[in-house]
Amino acid sequence: MSNPVVAVVAEHTEQDLRIVTVRGTLDLSSSIHLAPVDTSVRAVLLDLRDVDFLSSAGIAALIRVRNDVPPHTPLVAVADHQEVVRPFELSGLDRLIPVVPDLETGRRRVE
C-alpha cells in the first residue's frame, strides 16, 4: 500500500484572494510537490482540510510557502482536524501561519 501523494487539487482566485486546496499526506516524499503560490494577490488561504498527515518535512514546505509570500500578504491555513492542527501548534508554525477551522473564518481573517 502506497502513501497518498500530496496534490494541489484546486488553486483559484476569488476577489484577489488565492485559495490553494491540498490533500493527502504532506511528508518528505510529497512536500516537493507543493508548488510556489501565486503571490500577486492580497491574501492566500491554504485549505488543508483534506491533508491526512503532516510531517516535519511538510511543515518545512509550509514555511517555504510563507517565505515565498510577501510579508505584507496575509497567509492563513484552514484545518479542522488534529492531524494538521496539532503539528502546527507543536512546531510553532501557527505563529507564522494562523490556523482557522473553515474557509469563511479564513476569508474574514484576511479582510
N, C-alpha and C positions, 0 to 999 in steps of 0.2 A: 504494500500500500504506500503510495507516494503522498508527500505533503502537498496541500493545495498551494499553488503559486500565487503570490500577490498579483493583483491585477487592478489597474485603474479601469473601473468599469464605466465610469462616466466622468467627463470633465466638461463643464459648461459654464457660461457666464449669464448671470441674471442681474440686470441693473448694475453693472460694474462690480459684481460680486462673483468671484470664481469659486465654484464648488467642485471639489475633487472627491469622488467616491472610490474607496479602496475596499477590497475584500480579500479574504484568505489569510494566510499566515505571513506575518511580516517578521522574517528572520534573516540570517546571514545569506542564505541562498536566494531569497526572493527580494530583499531590500534594494538590490541593484536595479530592479525594475521600476522603482518609484522614481519617475522622471521629474526633472525640474518643473516647477509650477509656473504658469504664465503669470508674471508679476506686473503686468501693465493694467492692473485693476486696483480698486480702492480697498479691497479686503479679500481674504481667502478663507474658505471653510474646508476642512479636511473631514469628510464623512467616513469615520472608521467603525460604524456600527456593524459592518459585516466582516471585520477583522476578528479572527478567532484565536490568534496568538500573537503576542508582541514581545520579541526578544530584545536583548541589548543591542543587537545589530539593527533591529527595526527602530529602536529609539535613536540610534546614531543617524539613521536615514531621515528620521523626522527632524532631528537637529539640523541636518544639511538643508532640508526644506526651509526651516526657519531662517537659516543663514542666507538662503537664496532670495527670500522675500525681503524687500527693503524694510528697514527698521520702522518706518512710519506707516507701513501697511499692516493692519491687524490680521493675525492668523489665529484661528480658533479651531480646535478639534471637537468633533461630535462623536461621543461614545457613550453607550448606555449599559455597558456590562463590565464586570470586574477583570476580565481577561485583557482589557485595554486600559481601563481607568486605574487599576492598581499599579501596573508598571509606570504609568505617568506619575503617580503620586510617590512611589518609592524612589524613583530616579530623580525627582525634582523637575521633570520635564514640564509638569503642569505650571511651573513658574515662567517658563518660556512660551509655552503654548497652552493657553487655558482650555479646559475641557468642559463642555456643556452636554446635556443629555439628549438634545434634539435640535433639528435644523432651525426651527422657529426661534429658539433661545439663542442659537448661534447667530442668526440674522440680526436679532435685537442687540446682541453683544458687540457687533462690529459697526453698528449705525453711528 
